[in-house]
Amino acid sequence: MPQSVTARLPTSEELDAYAHEQWECFLLQLISSGQAEKSTSFSSSMMRIFQRGLLRQRDKEAPRLTESGFQFLLMDTNAQLWYIIREYISNSEVYLMR
């Protein structure tokens, strides 16, 4: 790659810090979902994954974290990511049909 391009690329440390910051924002959104009127930063497919067991929403109530959702928050980051990937793959046929 030309040096003009590589000079603008972030370092691995910067990428790692950015990834951790984004993941923390994601977890904070999950925790505060019961306080917000409507969660807008999740994609619809991510909301379906969380509504399957991590969040519960009844009628017009705001979503609330379930016991499984709390256990999800206690997992290490790799386990959380694998949980999301497994849920997404196991439900991919349902997502494709919609």
C-alpha positions as CSV (number, residue, x, y, z in Angstrom):
1,M,0.0,0.0,0.0
2,P,1.1,3.5,-0.6
3,Q,2.6,5.3,2.4
4,S,-0.1,8.1,2.0
5,V,-2.7,5.4,2.7
6,T,-1.0,3.6,5.5
7,A,-0.2,6.9,7.3
8,R,-3.9,7.4,7.7
9,L,-4.7,3.9,9.0
10,P,-5.4,3.5,12.7
11,T,-3.0,1.5,14.8
12,S,-4.0,-1.9,16.2
13,E,-4.2,-0.2,19.7
14,E,-6.5,2.5,18.3
15,L,-8.7,-0.2,16.7
16,D,-8.8,-2.2,19.9
17,A,-9.7,0.9,22.0
18,Y,-12.4,1.8,19.5
19,A,-13.8,-1.8,19.6
20,H,-13.9,-1.8,23.4
21,E,-15.6,1.6,23.5
22,Q,-18.3,0.5,21.0
23,W,-18.9,-2.7,22.9
24,E,-19.2,-0.7,26.2
25,C,-21.8,1.5,24.5
26,F,-23.7,-1.5,23.3
27,L,-23.8,-3.0,26.8
28,L,-24.9,0.3,28.3
29,Q,-27.7,0.5,25.8
30,L,-28.8,-3.0,26.8
31,I,-28.7,-2.1,30.5
32,S,-30.6,1.2,30.0
33,S,-33.1,-0.3,27.6
34,G,-35.7,-0.4,30.4
35,Q,-35.3,3.3,31.0
36,A,-35.5,4.4,27.4
37,E,-38.8,4.8,25.6
38,K,-37.5,3.2,22.5
39,S,-34.1,1.7,21.7
40,T,-32.9,3.2,18.5
41,S,-29.3,2.1,18.3
42,F,-29.9,-1.6,17.9
43,S,-30.6,-3.0,14.5
44,S,-33.9,-4.8,14.2
45,S,-32.1,-8.2,14.0
46,M,-30.2,-7.5,17.1
47,M,-33.4,-6.5,19.0
48,R,-34.9,-9.8,17.9
49,I,-31.9,-11.7,19.4
50,F,-32.3,-9.8,22.7
51,Q,-36.0,-10.2,22.8
52,R,-35.6,-13.9,22.5
53,G,-34.3,-14.2,26.0
54,L,-32.2,-11.2,27.2
55,L,-34.9,-8.6,27.2
56,R,-38.6,-8.9,27.9
57,Q,-41.2,-6.4,26.7
58,R,-44.9,-6.6,27.6
59,D,-47.5,-4.6,25.8
60,K,-46.6,-0.9,26.0
61,E,-43.9,-1.3,28.7
62,A,-40.3,-0.5,28.0
63,P,-38.1,-3.6,27.5
64,R,-36.6,-5.1,30.7
65,L,-33.5,-7.1,31.3
66,T,-34.3,-10.8,32.1
67,E,-32.3,-13.1,34.4
68,S,-30.6,-14.5,31.2
69,G,-29.9,-10.9,30.2
70,F,-28.2,-10.3,33.5
71,Q,-26.1,-13.5,33.1
72,F,-25.2,-12.3,29.6
73,L,-23.8,-9.1,31.1
74,L,-21.6,-11.1,33.5
75,M,-20.0,-13.1,30.7
76,D,-16.6,-12.1,29.3
77,T,-16.6,-10.3,26.0
78,N,-15.7,-13.3,23.9
79,A,-18.5,-15.3,25.4
80,Q,-21.0,-12.4,24.7
81,L,-19.9,-12.2,21.1
82,W,-20.2,-15.9,20.6
83,Y,-23.7,-15.9,22.2
84,I,-24.8,-13.3,19.7
85,I,-23.2,-15.1,16.8
86,R,-24.8,-18.4,17.8
87,E,-28.2,-16.8,18.2
88,Y,-28.0,-15.0,14.9
89,I,-27.0,-18.1,13.0
90,S,-29.5,-20.4,14.7
91,N,-32.3,-17.9,13.7
92,S,-30.9,-16.9,10.3
93,E,-33.6,-18.8,8.4
94,V,-36.3,-16.9,10.3
95,Y,-34.6,-13.6,9.5
96,L,-34.3,-14.4,5.8
97,M,-38.0,-15.3,5.6
98,R,-39.1,-11.9,6.9
